[in-house]
């Protein structure tokens, strides 16, 4: 299961109701893992309000180094340090080594925990796998903004779903041997040769894309093909040629082209402050892509398959 919490949904300048960009993705299988995508000013306080512990963050993925997307890392790391964090923290992003090195040098404090910066490629038009565990992969692709910028894909790995009826037909019962079967694909159990496909079906993994800041571009369509959820920059209701952002209708068109299952619009300009503004944004997007929602701070979305 994936649970997503929007800690910040505004662009540029924060408002009383909307914080700078930050999205928590919690992935649960055998263990719960907390990932953070972007970390704008005030993110650690948003964590406190959300009830999610920022001490449990394993990895941070920065789309680009504009302050509204990363300035929250500075106090977050210092607070983790004061709270005596011991576990490693990884920070991914374009030119991450340079920026994280500068951040660590700010102020007189020595880190108590390992902090690894991992550079993410920001040129070209092909996705790159930048991280992998037994449960998921993270891919990135360059986006179209005024500074080096990427979008991210969280891709849960396909898993075998055990069919208990087929197990009973073969006279089998659940046990620790199933873990070995899932890992190896075939085993001999109580004298029987068993293949995983004899008692299980493939369950496709969930996929989520986060665009960060970007003008409409083919790379986002490519990365988002058929995903369960696309979280896309929708800074303006109308196109603004002078800004390297997508407007609401452009984001909806990308969702339609990529044939995603659901679209959530975020990174809204502070000019859209009323319920009427948000209703207009939602209405404009839904005319192009019906399964659209407009994000707000502390909005939660659960994905299951």
ABEGO torsion letter per residue (X at the ends): XBBBBBABABBGBBBAABBBBBBBBBBBBABBBBBBBEBBBGAAAAAAAAGBBAAABABBBBABABAAAAAAAAAAAAAAAAAGBABBBBBBEBGAAAAAAAAAABEBBBBABBBBBBBBBABEABBBBABBBAABBBBBBBBBBABBBBBBBBBBBBBBBBBAAAAAAAGBBBBAAAAAAAAAGBBBBGGBBBBAAAABBBBBBBBBBBAEBBBBBAAAAAAABGBABBBBBBABABBBAABBBBBAAAAAAAAAAAGBABBBBBGBBAABABAAAAAAAAAAAAAABABBBBBBBGBBBBBBX
